[in-house]
């Protein structure tokens, strides 16, 4: 983490590398979040069920996460963290262009899977760059998550404005979002490599070399991942069971709630990361798990067709707060526990295991929803996330 990261200079308590990577993520998320809040409605009009919506979200997670460990390992062996990060962002930018032209939900699922492949290539090398760039690690990941999610706020707000004020079709909004992705590649030119000289040609670590504490945390984070269903099912709940106020179109209202979720997530990410530097990672992660539990309990208790709009707003804000506390802090904690000589590989293993659990969560929650109802799907998620919080506090150091 030392000299190479410090050479980048420190701004706002973190390396310039972190801010540049945050800018890349900001622009990318402006692009992605002009598409994501519309996607559930887009596939629903193509005849997708709740299970299909869960699979559209989940298959993309599968594709990205099976690549994270190999990509992280390759970045350890070659030291080319920056190049792999750029390739990943490039794949995502190009594939987004084709989603608005899909004619069926299986086409959307396939294209989103390709787009998420780019995320799989870039995530572990990028997180290793952040971890090795100097400054306080919790704050670094918190600021990066905050910039990433600020992009989500801007992107989902733009989608809302284009839908509500300009009355644009969903396909047009998604196409404009896809075009925004390409400028995100520009700040990467100024990011400084952290691993090229120190790790090129080294033999990377395998699963046996990963510390027991790291493996235990990954296991608990993966258990929580089984509860952490795709955001698309939260949006689908609003589309199916909530009557919008003031005569708003259901897609517009669901997008507005998604904007509120992202605002909460963005505002609390940096404070959450800084708090983890002071009081410890696992306490902050457990807080995030607990808030997610409360969110799911709230969705489970609401009566379909009678869910008050203000209650929905509160639940989406709590949902955003939960992600702010556990998302970036989990990455920082995994970085703390990972061996220095194999940080990219270890972060890839972390993301792969958690991502595969998220895939199972999306499909399982969607199946429970279709067979037993939304209440049971959210009850399942609430129980599993509560168990994860208890195990984290009891077993991890």
N, C-alpha and C positions, 0 to 999 in steps of 0.2 A: 504494500500500500504506500510505501514511503516516498523515496526521492522523486520518482517519475511523476507521481500524482502532484506532489508539492510544486514541481516546476511549472505546473499549469497556472499557478496563482490561485488565490482564494477570494471569492466574491460571495457575500452573504453567508460566510462560514463554510462554503463548500468550494470544490475545485471548479474552474471554468469549464472543464470537461463535462461536469454534471449539468451545468446550465445549458451548454450547447446540446447535449443529449436530451435535456428537458425540452428545449426548443423544437428539436426534431419530433419528439413525442407529441408536443403541443399541436404542431401542424398536422401530423398524422391523425391525431384524434379529432381535430376539426373535420377532417375528411371522413373518418370512420363513423363519427357520431351524427353526421348528416344522413347516414345510411341506417345505422343500427336501430334507432327508435321506430323507423318505418318498416323494418324488415318483418316483424311479426304480422302486421296488417297486410303486407305485400304477399306473404306466403299464405295467409289465411284466405285471401280472395282467390287463391289458386286451389283451394280445397284442402289445405293442410289441417290435420287434427292437432290436439295438444301434444300428442306423442310425436307427430311430425315436426311441430315447432321445436320441441325439445331436441330432436335429432338434428335439425338444421343448425341449432346452436351448438349441439354436442359434437357433431362430426367435425366441425371446424376446430373445436378444442382437441379432438383426437389427432388430427393432422399436425397441428402446431406442436403438440406435446411429445409425440413420438420422435420429433426431430431435435428437441432441446438438448437432451443429453449428448447425442452425437455431435451436434454443433458446438456445444461447450467443450467437449473433448477435443475436437479439431482445433478450436481456438487455443487450447492449452498446448497442443502439439506444435502448432505453427506460429503462435503468437499473433495471428492476424485477427484480432478481435474486431477492429474497426472495419476491415473488409467484409467479414461475415455479417456484421451489423448492416452495412450498406446493401449487401445482396438481399438480405431479408426485407428491408424496406422497399427495395425495388420490385421484388416479386409481388408484394402486397399492392403497391401502387398500380401496377399493370393489370392485375387480375380484377381489381375493383371496377375497372371500366366496363366489364362484360356483364356484371350483375344486373344492371337496369334493363338489359335486353333479354332477360330470361323469360321463357314461355311457360315454365312449370316449376313447382316447388322443388322437385329433384334436381333441376338445373341450378336453382339458387343454392341448394345444399352443396352441390359439387363445386361451384365457383367460390362459395364462401370457404370451403375446405382448402382450395388452392390459395386463396388470400391469406388464410390462417397459417398455411405452410411458411409463408414469408415471416410471420411472427415467430414461428418455431425456429427458423434459422437465426433470427436476430436476438432473441430475448436473452439467452444465457451469455453470449459474448458481450452484449450491451450491459447487462447487470454486473458482469465481471469488470468491465471498464469503470462503472460507477464505484464499485467496491474498492478498486485499486487506485482511484484518482485523488485520494487524500481528503482531509476534513473528517468531521464526525459522520460515521456511516449511517446512523439512524436518520440524522438530519438530511444527508445526501439523498437517501432513498425517499424520504418524505417530500423533499422539494421536487425531486423528479416526478413522483406520483402526483404532486399538486399541479405541476405544469401539464402533465399528461391529462389530468382530469379537467383542468381549466380549458384545454382544447375540446374536451367532451362537452363542457358547458357551452362554449361558443358554437360548436358544430350542431348540437341538438337545438340550440336557440335559433340558429339559422334555418334549420329544417322546419322548426315551428313557424318562423316568420314566413318562409316560402309557402308553406301549406295554408296558413291562416290568412295572411294579408294578400298574397299574390295568387292564391288558389291553384298552385301548380300541381300537376299530377305527380304521384309518388315516383314514377320512373324518372321524371325530369330532376327532381330533388336529389335522387341517388346519383344521377349522372354528374350533376354539379359537384356533389361530394367527392366523387371519384377523381375529378380533375384537380381538386385541391391537394391531393396526396403528393403530387410530383415536386412541389417546392420544398417539401420536407427533407429532400436529399441534400439540399444546399448546405445547411449548417454542419453536416457530417464532414465536409472538407476541412473544417477547422478543428476537429476533434483530434487530440493527440493519443497515439497508441500507448498502452501501458504494459503490454506483455511481449512485444516482438523480440527484444534483446534478451530478456531474462528467461524465456521459456521455449523459444523456437528449438525444435528437435528433441526436447525432453520427452522421456517416456511418461505418458499420462497415467494417472491412478485409475484403478478399477474399483468395483464395488467393495472388495475386501479391504481396500485401503481407506475407505471413508470411516470416520470416527463413529463409535456407538451412539454418542450424543446426537450426532447429525442424523443418523438413521432413525432414532427414536422420534426426533422432531418431525422428520419427513413422514413417518407413519401416522402421527397424530394430525398433522396438517392434511394428510390425504384422507383421514377419517372425516375431518371437517369438510374436505372437498366433496365428499359424498352428499353432504347436505346443501352445498353451495350451488344450487340449481342456476341455470342460465337466466340472466335478466329478462329474456324473452318471455318466460312464463309469468313473471311479475307484470309485464306489460299486457300479456294476454288476459290476465285476470281483470285488468281495468277494461279492456276492450269487451269482455264478455259479461261482466257483472256490475259495472259501475255506470250509472247514468250521468253523463257530463252536465255541468251547470251551464246556465245561460244559453242553452241550445247549441253548445259547441259540438262539432263533429267528434266522434269517439277517438279517431286517430289523432286529432289535434290535442285533445285533452290528455290522452296517454303520453303524447310527446312532451306536453308541458310538465307532467309529473316526472318524466325521465330527466328533464332539464333540472328540476328541483333535486332529484337524486344526485346528479352530477355536481351541482353547486355545493351541496353538503359534503360530498366526497372531496371536492377540490379545496374547500376552505379548511377542512380538518386534517388533510394529509400531512402537511408540513408540521403542524403542532403535534400530531400523533408520532411522527418520526423523532422529533426533538424530545418528546416525553419519554420515548423508549430509551434514549441516550441517558436520561436521568434516573428513571425508576426501574429500568430493565425491560427487555424485549417481551418476555413471556407474559408479563402483567398487561401490557398494552394489547398484545395479540388476543389474550383471553377476554379483554374488554370488548374487542371487536367481535369475537365469537358470541359473546353474551348479547350484544346489540342485534346481531343477526338473528339470534334465537327469539328475541322480543319482536323483531319484525315479522318473522314467520308465524309466531303466535297471533299477532295482530291480523294477519291475512287469514289464518285458520278460523278465527273467531267471527270474522265478518260474515253476515248472511248474504249469500249471492243474490244480487238484484237490489239490495238495500244498503250497500256499503256507502256511508257518507263521504262526500268529496274531501272534507277537511281531515277526516281520519286517514284517507288514502294519502293525502299530502304529508301528514305526520309520519306515516309508515315509510314512504319513499325517502323522506329526510333521514329517518333512522337507518334505513337500508344504506344510504350513502355514508352515514357516519360509521357504520360497522366496517365497510370496506376501507374507509380512511384509516382506521386503526389496525386492521389486520393485514392489508395487502402489502404495502411497502415495508411494514415492520417484519412480516414473515421473510421477505427477501433479505433484509438486513440481518436477521437472526440466522438464516441459512448461511449467509456470507461469513458471519462470526464463527460458526461451527465448522465451516469447510476448511480443508487443508490449503495452505497458500499455494502449493505447487499444482493443485488441481481445482482451483476455484471455479473455472468455467464448467468443467465436467460436473462438479458437485451441484452447482446451481442448475445445470441442465437436468440432473437427476431429480432435484427438488421440483422443478417446473413440470417435468414429465409425470411424476407420480401424482402430483396435485391435479394436473390437467386431465389425466386419465380418470381420476376420481370425479372430476367435474363432468366429464363425458357420461360416466355412469349415472351421475346425479340427474343430469338433464333427461336422459332416457327413462330412468326409474321414476322420477317425479312426474314426467309426462304420462307414463303408463298408469301410475296410481291415479292421476287426475282423470284419465279416460275411463278407468274401471270403477273408481270409488268416489271421485269428486275432488275438487280443488282443496277442500278443507283437509282431507287426509294427506294430500301431497305436502301441504305446508306444515301439518302436524309432524309428519315424518322428518322433515328438514329441521324443525325446531328441536325435536328430541335428540337428533344426531349431533347438532351443533352444540347443545348444552353438554352432552357427554364429552365432546372434544375439549371444551373449555375446562372441565374438571380434570381430565387426564393431563392436559398441558400444565396446569398449575401443580398437580400432584407429582408428576413424573419427570418433567424437564428441569434442568438446572438453571 
